[in-house]
Amino acid sequence: MNSSIPDCTSKCRSLKHALDVLSVVTKGNENQIKAFLSSYCYNAATIKDAFGRNALHLVSACGKKGVLDWLIEKGVDLSVKDKESGWTALHRSIFYGHIDCVWSLLKHGVSLYIQDKEGLSALDLVMKDRPTHVVFKPTDPTDVYTWGDNTNFTLGHGSQNSKHHPELVDLFSRSGVYIKQVVLCKFHSVFLSQKGQVYTCGHGPGGRLGHGDEQTCLIPRLVEGLSGHNCSQVAAAKDHTVVLTEDGCVYTFGLNIFHQLGIIPPPSSCNVPRQMQAKYLKGRTIIGVAAGRFHTVLWTREAVYTMGLNGGQLGYLPDPNGEKYVTAPRQVSALHHKDITLSLVAASDGATVCVTTRGDIYLLADYQCKKMASKQLNLKKVLVSGGRMEYKVDPENLKENGGQKICILAMDGAGRVFCWRSVSSSLKQCRWAYPRQVFISDIALNRKDILFVTQDGEGFRGKWFEEKKKNSEKKAEILSNLHNSSSDVSCVSDINSVYERIRLEKLTFAHRAVSVSTDPSGCNFAILQSDPKTRYTCIY
């Protein structure tokens, strides 16, 4: 090894120097590496090879902590990424299992959440390093994680503090209760366990929690009035809660201002679960429920029933006698004929959406039943947000020109997501503007954006690209996307408006997610994550 310093400067970019440095880092011991880097090149600590790797990257990959600490003392950039994959020294030390190097980098301020070219942090690499037979399923034992502004104690953490990242609702994990469905509303949250138990938390006035009183609950509490019933589905809105049992019975509780509870005669509120009048549903097997602020929806395979304030979202015309409330479940006649077999129904405050087994999507809004799409086969989930109620129906509770534009979101069995928005008036397949391909397993929708989880257990928040842009901005964006190797193919397809482009943001602390939920306003969120011990195997 030449002991004299070669003719180079502190800005040396010699590829030969870089290759020699990396070769010694890979093969030499600690003393040899330090001596070589000190004498061979003025820029030996940071010079890069053709793949953008420097001495720090290779030292971290090889687990040579002594050299790593020496380089850190020299002030090298610890967050620098290589050219090929965008990996930092932390990515490499975690990937190769050198925990001592990981700890040293973290102590010196390196972030765990720096992402590579595929949008993966160093922590994501650990979570993805699992056998191929490990698949996260909604039927797994689950943990509930919630986050958001928590203004109304809806997160279940025992305080009113906001949470910026998903945090465990430890009541369920400590009690051994596994949750399969979470519904978040403005004033309360509803949790359905895998054993059919219902828990609620949040503001209690009006009886929306179903505990027999109007006390506020900071942590989820069992609804004892449903004990003895195996509940299969829950739905909720701002002021009321709807529960469906396995034997097809429907229970409601909460405020009944708009006669949405389906109880006759209509009380002003109900503090405990009460079964909906069976005589109106006699001989019919209810298979699903949905709820908006002003109405409740029930459905069988053959028919849809709605009740509440008729502002256009119930699926039938205004009452000729001026009666604005539908107190008992009433069948939507527009959806009652031999060719219709229902598979999915969803509701928002101002709209109702129904899907048939033939793939037809119907929207109930503005006192009409409109077919929005057809032949959308194998749909597994449908969601709706927005809608406008007729102001004259109830001026005290409705705003003139209020409401939001309607958005319908649907997911099929292959994980494809489709979107209909009133701003475009056509059903489009969603494409994700993200550096790598993602495969969707569950979706959630609010007024601001969408959330979803993938088959790999990751979580994402998606936002629509702006509808209106200056031509110069749009052209520049398209050219940028065409030249950006990390851009999704959908960026090109958007030129012809074939797809609905969604910009993605990865959720932190979502690694084993199987389900996601959001409140209608997009202020509070929940994910269900597979219990980390679910796939443990014994090694003898």
C-alpha positions as CSV (number, residue, x, y, z in Angstrom):
1,M,0.0,0.0,0.0
2,N,1.4,3.4,-1.0
3,S,2.0,5.5,2.1
4,S,2.1,8.8,0.2
5,I,-1.0,10.7,-0.5
6,P,-1.8,10.5,-4.2
7,D,-2.4,13.5,-6.3
8,C,-6.1,14.1,-5.5
9,T,-8.2,16.6,-3.6
10,S,-11.0,16.6,-1.1
11,K,-13.4,16.5,-4.0
12,C,-11.9,13.5,-5.6
13,R,-14.3,11.5,-7.8
14,S,-11.9,8.8,-9.1
15,L,-13.8,5.6,-9.8
16,K,-10.5,3.6,-9.3
17,H,-10.0,5.2,-5.9
18,A,-13.6,4.3,-5.0
19,L,-13.2,0.6,-6.1
20,D,-9.9,0.3,-4.1
21,V,-11.5,1.8,-1.0
22,L,-14.5,-0.5,-1.1
23,S,-12.3,-3.5,-1.7
24,V,-10.2,-2.8,1.3
25,V,-13.3,-2.1,3.4
26,T,-14.8,-5.4,2.4
27,K,-11.6,-7.6,2.9
28,G,-9.5,-5.7,5.5
29,N,-9.6,-5.7,9.3
30,E,-10.2,-2.6,11.3
31,N,-6.7,-1.3,11.5
32,Q,-6.0,-2.0,7.8
33,I,-9.1,-0.1,6.8
34,K,-8.4,2.9,8.9
35,A,-4.8,3.1,7.7
36,F,-5.8,2.8,4.1
37,L,-8.5,5.4,4.2
38,S,-6.2,7.8,6.0
39,S,-3.4,7.5,3.4
40,Y,-4.8,6.6,0.1
41,C,-7.2,9.4,-0.9
42,Y,-8.2,12.7,0.4
43,N,-11.9,11.8,-0.2
44,A,-11.7,8.2,0.9
45,A,-14.5,8.4,3.5
46,T,-17.1,9.6,1.1
47,I,-16.0,8.7,-2.5
48,K,-18.6,6.6,-4.3
49,D,-18.5,3.8,-6.9
50,A,-20.7,3.5,-9.9
51,F,-23.6,2.3,-7.8
52,G,-23.4,5.3,-5.4
53,R,-21.9,3.2,-2.5
54,N,-19.3,4.6,-0.2
55,A,-17.2,3.3,2.6
56,L,-20.0,4.0,5.2
57,H,-22.4,1.8,3.2
58,L,-20.0,-1.2,3.0
59,V,-18.8,-0.9,6.6
60,S,-22.5,-1.0,7.8
61,A,-23.2,-4.0,5.5
62,C,-20.1,-5.9,6.8
63,G,-20.8,-5.1,10.4
64,K,-17.5,-3.4,11.1
65,K,-18.6,-1.3,14.0
66,G,-15.2,0.0,14.9
67,V,-14.7,1.5,11.5
68,L,-18.2,2.8,11.5
69,D,-17.7,4.7,14.7
70,W,-14.4,6.1,13.3
71,L,-16.2,7.4,10.2
72,I,-18.9,8.9,12.4
73,E,-16.2,10.8,14.3
74,K,-14.9,12.2,11.0
75,G,-18.3,13.7,10.4
76,V,-19.4,11.7,7.3
77,D,-23.1,12.1,6.2
78,L,-24.9,9.3,7.8
79,S,-28.1,9.7,5.8
80,V,-26.5,9.5,2.3
81,K,-28.3,7.1,-0.1
82,D,-26.8,4.9,-2.7
83,K,-27.7,5.3,-6.4
84,E,-29.1,1.9,-7.1
85,S,-31.7,1.4,-4.4
86,G,-31.7,4.5,-2.3
87,W,-30.5,2.6,0.7
88,T,-28.7,4.3,3.6
89,A,-26.2,2.8,5.9
90,L,-29.0,2.1,8.3
91,H,-30.9,0.1,5.6
92,R,-27.8,-2.0,5.0
93,S,-27.0,-2.7,8.7
94,I,-30.6,-3.7,9.4
95,F,-30.8,-5.9,6.3
96,Y,-27.7,-7.8,7.1
97,G,-28.5,-8.1,10.8
98,H,-25.7,-6.0,12.4
99,I,-27.6,-4.7,15.4
100,D,-24.5,-3.1,17.0
101,C,-24.1,-0.9,13.8
102,V,-27.8,-0.1,13.9
103,W,-27.7,1.1,17.5
104,S,-24.6,3.2,16.7
105,L,-26.3,4.9,13.8
106,L,-29.5,5.5,15.8
107,K,-27.6,7.0,18.7
108,H,-26.1,9.6,16.3
109,G,-29.5,10.7,15.0
110,V,-30.2,8.7,11.9
111,S,-33.9,8.4,11.3
112,L,-35.6,5.0,11.1
113,Y,-38.1,6.4,8.6
114,I,-35.8,7.6,5.7
115,Q,-37.3,5.8,2.7
116,D,-35.5,4.2,-0.2
117,K,-36.6,4.3,-3.9
118,E,-39.4,1.9,-3.2
119,G,-40.7,3.9,-0.3
120,L,-39.4,1.5,2.3
121,S,-37.8,2.6,5.5
122,A,-35.1,0.5,7.3
123,L,-37.8,-0.7,9.7
124,D,-40.0,-1.8,6.8
125,L,-37.2,-4.1,5.6
126,V,-37.3,-5.9,8.9
127,M,-41.1,-6.3,8.8
128,K,-41.0,-7.6,5.3
129,D,-38.3,-10.2,6.1
130,R,-40.6,-13.2,6.8
131,P,-41.4,-16.6,5.2
132,T,-43.6,-16.6,2.2
133,H,-46.2,-18.8,4.0
134,V,-46.8,-16.0,6.5
135,V,-50.0,-14.2,5.2
136,F,-51.9,-11.7,7.3
137,K,-55.7,-12.4,7.4
138,P,-58.7,-10.6,8.9
139,T,-59.6,-13.7,10.8
140,D,-56.2,-13.6,12.7
141,P,-56.1,-12.5,16.3
142,T,-55.8,-8.7,16.0
143,D,-54.7,-5.7,17.9
144,V,-56.5,-2.3,17.5
145,Y,-54.4,0.8,16.7
146,T,-56.0,4.3,16.6
147,W,-54.8,7.8,16.0
148,G,-56.2,11.3,15.2
149,D,-57.3,14.5,16.9
150,N,-59.4,12.6,19.5
151,T,-61.6,15.6,20.3
152,N,-64.5,13.5,21.5
153,F,-62.6,10.6,23.2
154,T,-63.2,8.3,20.2
155,L,-59.7,6.7,20.1
156,G,-60.2,4.7,23.3
157,H,-56.8,5.6,24.9
158,G,-58.2,6.9,28.1
159,S,-57.5,10.5,27.5
160,Q,-58.3,13.4,25.2
161,N,-54.8,13.7,23.9
162,S,-54.4,13.6,20.1
163,K,-52.3,10.9,18.5
164,H,-50.1,11.5,15.5
165,H,-49.3,7.9,14.8
166,P,-51.2,4.6,15.3
167,E,-51.1,3.6,18.9
168,L,-52.3,0.4,20.6
169,V,-55.7,0.4,22.3
170,D,-54.4,-1.7,25.2
171,L,-57.7,-2.5,26.8
172,F,-58.3,-5.2,24.1
173,S,-54.8,-6.6,24.1
174,R,-54.8,-6.9,28.0
175,S,-58.2,-8.5,28.0
176,G,-57.5,-11.0,25.2
177,V,-60.3,-9.5,23.1
178,Y,-59.8,-9.6,19.3
179,I,-61.6,-7.1,17.2
180,K,-62.9,-7.7,13.6
181,Q,-64.6,-4.4,12.8
182,V,-64.2,-0.7,13.9
183,V,-66.6,2.1,13.1
184,L,-65.5,5.7,13.9
185,C,-67.9,8.6,14.1
186,K,-67.7,12.2,15.2
187,F,-68.8,11.5,18.8
188,H,-68.2,7.8,19.4
189,S,-66.6,4.6,18.2
190,V,-67.9,1.1,17.9
191,F,-65.8,-2.1,18.1
192,L,-67.1,-5.5,17.2
193,S,-65.1,-8.5,18.5
194,Q,-64.5,-11.8,16.8
195,K,-66.7,-13.4,19.4
196,G,-69.6,-11.1,18.5
197,Q,-69.4,-8.7,21.4
198,V,-69.9,-4.9,21.0
199,Y,-67.8,-2.2,22.7
200,T,-68.3,1.6,22.5
201,C,-66.5,4.7,23.7
202,G,-66.9,8.4,23.3
203,H,-69.5,11.0,24.2
204,G,-72.6,9.4,25.8
205,P,-75.4,12.0,25.5
206,G,-78.4,10.7,23.7
207,G,-77.6,7.1,24.4
208,R,-75.4,6.5,21.4
209,L,-73.1,4.3,23.4
210,G,-75.9,1.9,24.5
211,H,-74.8,1.6,28.2
212,G,-78.1,2.6,29.7
213,D,-76.8,6.0,30.8
214,E,-75.4,9.1,29.0
215,Q,-71.9,9.0,30.6
216,T,-68.8,9.6,28.5
217,C,-66.5,6.6,28.2
218,L,-62.8,7.3,27.6
219,I,-62.0,3.6,27.0
220,P,-64.1,1.0,25.2
221,R,-66.8,-0.5,27.3
222,L,-68.9,-3.6,26.7
223,V,-72.5,-3.0,25.6
224,E,-74.1,-5.3,28.2
225,G,-77.5,-5.0,26.6
226,L,-76.3,-7.2,23.7
227,S,-74.9,-9.9,25.9
228,G,-76.3,-13.3,24.8
229,H,-76.4,-12.1,21.2
230,N,-73.7,-13.1,18.7
231,C,-73.3,-9.8,16.7
232,S,-72.1,-10.1,13.2
233,Q,-72.0,-6.4,12.0
234,V,-72.1,-2.9,13.3
235,A,-72.9,0.4,11.7
236,A,-73.0,3.9,13.2
237,A,-73.4,7.6,12.4
238,K,-73.1,10.8,14.4
239,D,-75.9,10.1,16.8
240,H,-76.9,6.5,16.6
241,T,-75.6,2.9,16.4
242,V,-77.0,-0.1,14.5
243,V,-76.1,-3.7,15.3
244,L,-76.9,-6.9,13.3
245,T,-76.9,-10.3,15.0
246,E,-76.1,-13.6,13.3
247,D,-79.7,-14.7,13.4
248,G,-80.8,-11.6,11.5
249,C,-82.1,-9.4,14.3
250,V,-81.4,-5.6,14.2
251,Y,-80.8,-3.5,17.3
252,T,-80.5,0.2,17.4
253,F,-79.7,2.8,20.1
254,G,-78.9,6.5,20.4
255,L,-80.7,9.7,19.5
256,N,-83.8,9.4,17.3
257,I,-84.3,12.9,16.1
258,F,-84.8,11.8,12.5
259,H,-86.6,8.6,13.3
260,Q,-83.6,6.6,12.2
261,L,-83.9,4.0,14.9
262,G,-86.8,2.2,13.3
263,I,-88.7,2.0,16.7
264,I,-92.4,2.5,16.9
265,P,-93.7,4.7,18.4
266,P,-90.6,6.7,17.9
267,P,-88.8,7.8,21.2
268,S,-86.6,10.9,21.3
269,S,-83.7,8.6,22.2
270,C,-82.8,5.1,23.4
271,N,-80.0,4.5,25.9
272,V,-80.0,0.7,25.5
273,P,-80.2,-1.6,22.5
274,R,-83.7,-2.1,21.3
275,Q,-84.7,-4.6,18.6
276,M,-86.2,-3.1,15.5
277,Q,-89.9,-3.9,15.1
278,A,-90.0,-7.4,13.8
279,K,-93.4,-7.2,12.3
280,Y,-92.2,-4.9,9.5
281,L,-89.4,-7.4,8.6
282,K,-91.3,-10.6,9.2
283,G,-90.1,-13.5,7.1
284,R,-87.1,-11.5,5.8
285,T,-83.5,-12.4,6.7
286,I,-81.4,-9.2,7.1
287,I,-77.9,-9.7,6.0
288,G,-76.4,-6.2,6.3
289,V,-76.8,-2.8,7.9
290,A,-75.5,0.7,7.1
291,A,-76.1,4.2,8.7
292,G,-75.8,7.9,7.9
293,R,-76.5,10.8,10.2
294,F,-80.2,11.0,9.0
295,H,-81.1,7.5,8.1
296,T,-80.5,3.7,8.6
297,V,-80.3,1.1,5.9
298,L,-81.1,-2.7,6.1
299,W,-80.9,-5.2,3.3
300,T,-81.7,-8.8,2.4
301,R,-80.6,-10.6,-0.8
302,E,-83.8,-9.4,-2.5
303,A,-84.6,-5.9,-1.0
304,V,-83.3,-2.7,0.5
305,Y,-85.1,-1.0,3.4
306,T,-84.5,2.6,4.6
307,M,-85.9,4.8,7.3
308,G,-85.2,8.2,8.7
309,L,-85.4,11.8,7.4
310,N,-86.1,11.7,3.7
311,G,-83.9,14.3,2.2
312,G,-83.4,12.4,-1.1
313,Q,-81.1,9.6,0.1
314,L,-83.8,7.0,1.0
315,G,-84.5,6.0,-2.5
316,Y,-88.1,7.2,-2.9
317,L,-90.0,10.4,-3.6
318,P,-91.1,12.9,-0.9
319,D,-94.3,12.1,0.8
320,P,-97.3,13.8,-0.9
321,N,-98.8,14.6,2.5
322,G,-95.6,16.4,3.6
323,E,-94.4,13.8,6.1
324,K,-90.6,14.1,6.1
325,Y,-89.9,11.1,8.3
326,V,-90.0,7.4,7.5
327,T,-90.3,5.8,10.9
328,A,-90.6,2.1,10.0
329,P,-88.3,0.2,7.6
330,R,-89.7,0.9,4.1
331,Q,-88.7,-1.1,1.0
332,V,-87.0,0.8,-1.9
333,S,-89.3,-0.3,-4.7
334,A,-86.9,0.9,-7.5
335,L,-84.6,-2.0,-6.4
336,H,-87.2,-4.6,-6.1
337,H,-87.5,-6.8,-9.2
338,K,-86.4,-10.3,-10.2
339,D,-83.1,-9.4,-11.9
340,I,-81.7,-7.8,-8.7
341,T,-79.9,-9.8,-6.1
342,L,-78.0,-7.5,-3.6
343,S,-74.5,-8.1,-2.5
344,L,-73.3,-4.8,-0.9
345,V,-74.8,-1.6,0.5
346,A,-73.1,1.5,2.0
347,A,-74.4,4.8,3.3
348,S,-73.2,8.3,4.0
349,D,-75.0,11.3,5.5
350,G,-76.5,12.2,2.2
351,A,-76.4,9.1,0.0
352,T,-76.9,5.4,-0.2
353,V,-75.2,3.0,-2.6
354,C,-76.3,-0.6,-3.5
355,V,-74.4,-3.2,-5.5
356,T,-75.9,-6.3,-7.1
357,T,-74.4,-9.7,-7.8
358,R,-74.5,-8.8,-11.5
359,G,-72.1,-5.9,-10.9
360,D,-74.6,-3.1,-11.1
361,I,-74.0,-0.1,-8.8
362,Y,-77.0,2.0,-7.9
363,L,-76.9,5.4,-6.1
364,L,-79.9,6.6,-4.0
365,A,-79.7,10.4,-3.9
366,D,-81.8,13.5,-4.9
367,Y,-85.0,11.3,-4.6
368,Q,-83.8,9.1,-7.4
369,C,-82.3,5.6,-7.9
370,K,-79.6,5.9,-10.5
371,K,-77.5,3.2,-12.1
372,M,-73.9,4.5,-11.9
373,A,-72.1,1.5,-13.4
374,S,-72.6,-2.0,-14.6
375,K,-70.7,-5.3,-15.0
376,Q,-68.4,-4.5,-12.0
377,L,-68.2,-8.2,-11.0
378,N,-66.7,-9.7,-7.9
379,L,-66.9,-6.5,-5.8
380,K,-66.0,-7.2,-2.2
381,K,-66.5,-3.8,-0.6
382,V,-68.2,-0.5,-1.5
383,L,-68.1,2.8,0.3
384,V,-69.7,6.2,-0.2
385,S,-69.1,9.7,1.1
386,G,-70.8,13.1,0.6
387,G,-74.2,13.8,-0.8
388,R,-76.6,16.8,-0.5
389,M,-79.9,16.7,1.4
390,E,-82.8,18.9,0.4
391,Y,-82.6,22.0,2.7
392,K,-86.3,22.6,2.8
393,V,-87.0,19.3,4.4
394,D,-85.5,20.3,7.7
395,P,-84.1,23.8,7.8
396,E,-83.2,23.6,11.5
397,N,-80.7,20.7,10.9
398,L,-79.7,21.2,7.3
399,K,-77.6,23.9,5.7
400,E,-78.7,25.6,2.5
401,N,-76.3,24.6,-0.2
402,G,-74.7,22.3,2.3
403,G,-73.3,18.8,1.9
404,Q,-70.4,17.5,-0.1
405,K,-69.8,16.1,-3.6
406,I,-70.5,12.4,-3.8
407,C,-67.7,9.9,-4.0
408,I,-68.1,6.1,-4.4
409,L,-65.3,3.7,-3.8
410,A,-65.3,0.0,-4.6
411,M,-62.8,-2.8,-4.3
412,D,-62.9,-6.2,-6.2
413,G,-61.6,-9.6,-5.2
414,A,-58.4,-8.9,-7.1
415,G,-57.6,-5.9,-5.0
416,R,-58.4,-3.4,-7.8
417,V,-60.1,-0.2,-6.6
418,F,-62.6,1.8,-8.6
419,C,-63.8,5.3,-8.0
420,W,-66.8,7.4,-9.1
421,R,-66.8,11.1,-8.3
422,S,-69.4,13.7,-9.1
423,V,-66.6,15.9,-10.5
424,S,-65.9,13.3,-13.3
425,S,-69.2,11.5,-13.5
426,S,-67.6,8.2,-14.6
427,L,-66.3,5.1,-12.9
428,K,-62.5,4.9,-13.1
429,Q,-59.9,2.5,-11.9
430,C,-57.6,4.0,-9.3
431,R,-53.9,3.9,-10.1
432,W,-51.3,4.7,-7.4
433,A,-48.6,7.3,-8.0
434,Y,-46.0,5.4,-6.0
435,P,-42.6,4.0,-6.6
436,R,-43.6,0.4,-6.5
437,Q,-46.7,-1.8,-7.0
438,V,-49.1,-2.3,-4.1
439,F,-51.8,-4.9,-3.7
440,I,-54.9,-3.7,-1.8
441,S,-56.7,-5.8,0.8
442,D,-59.0,-3.3,2.5
443,I,-60.1,0.3,1.9
444,A,-61.7,3.2,3.8
445,L,-63.1,6.5,2.7
446,N,-63.7,10.0,4.2
447,R,-64.5,13.4,2.8
448,K,-60.8,14.3,2.4
449,D,-59.0,11.2,1.2
450,I,-58.9,7.4,1.1
451,L,-57.0,4.9,3.3
452,F,-56.1,1.3,2.5
453,V,-54.0,-1.6,3.6
454,T,-52.1,-4.0,1.5
455,Q,-51.7,-7.8,1.4
456,D,-48.2,-7.2,2.9
457,G,-49.7,-5.5,5.9
458,E,-48.7,-1.9,5.0
459,G,-51.0,1.1,5.4
460,F,-51.4,4.1,3.1
461,R,-53.3,7.3,2.9
462,G,-54.2,8.5,-0.6
463,K,-55.2,11.9,-2.0
464,W,-56.7,12.8,-5.3
465,F,-54.6,14.9,-7.6
466,E,-56.0,18.4,-8.1
467,E,-58.8,18.5,-10.6
468,K,-57.8,21.9,-12.1
469,K,-54.3,22.8,-13.0
470,K,-52.8,25.3,-15.3
471,N,-51.8,23.8,-18.7
472,S,-48.1,24.6,-18.1
473,E,-48.2,22.9,-14.7
474,K,-49.9,19.8,-16.1
475,K,-47.5,19.6,-19.0
476,A,-44.5,20.0,-16.6
477,E,-45.9,17.3,-14.3
478,I,-46.5,14.8,-17.1
479,L,-42.9,15.3,-18.5
480,S,-41.5,15.0,-15.0
481,N,-43.4,11.7,-14.5
482,L,-42.3,10.4,-17.9
483,H,-38.7,10.9,-16.9
484,N,-39.0,9.8,-13.3
485,S,-38.1,6.1,-13.2
486,S,-39.8,5.7,-9.8
487,S,-43.2,7.0,-11.1
488,D,-46.2,4.7,-11.5
489,V,-47.4,3.8,-15.0
490,S,-50.7,5.5,-14.2
491,C,-49.0,8.9,-14.5
492,V,-48.9,8.4,-18.3
493,S,-52.4,6.9,-18.5
494,D,-53.9,9.9,-16.8
495,I,-53.4,11.9,-20.0
496,N,-56.4,10.2,-21.5
497,S,-58.3,10.2,-18.2
498,V,-58.6,6.5,-18.2
499,Y,-57.6,6.2,-14.5
500,E,-58.1,8.1,-11.3
501,R,-54.7,9.0,-10.1
502,I,-54.1,8.8,-6.3
503,R,-51.0,10.2,-4.6
504,L,-49.9,8.0,-1.7
505,E,-48.4,8.6,1.7
506,K,-47.2,5.7,3.8
507,L,-48.6,5.2,7.3
508,T,-46.0,4.7,10.0
509,F,-46.3,1.8,12.4
510,A,-48.5,-0.2,10.1
511,H,-46.7,-3.5,9.4
512,R,-49.3,-6.3,9.9
513,A,-52.5,-4.4,9.0
514,V,-55.5,-6.3,7.8
515,S,-58.3,-3.7,8.0
516,V,-58.5,0.1,8.1
517,S,-61.3,2.6,9.2
518,T,-61.8,6.3,9.3
519,D,-64.5,8.7,10.5
520,P,-66.4,10.6,7.8
521,S,-64.5,13.9,8.4
522,G,-61.1,12.3,8.2
523,C,-60.0,13.3,11.7
524,N,-59.7,9.9,13.4
525,F,-58.5,6.6,12.1
526,A,-58.1,2.9,13.1
527,I,-56.2,-0.1,11.8
528,L,-56.5,-3.7,12.8
529,Q,-53.1,-5.5,12.8
530,S,-52.5,-9.2,13.0
531,D,-51.1,-10.2,16.4
532,P,-47.3,-10.5,16.1
533,K,-47.4,-13.8,17.8
534,T,-49.9,-15.3,15.4
535,R,-47.3,-16.8,13.1
536,Y,-44.7,-17.9,15.7
537,T,-43.5,-21.5,15.4
538,C,-41.6,-23.5,17.9
539,I,-38.0,-24.5,17.2
540,Y,-36.6,-27.4,19.2
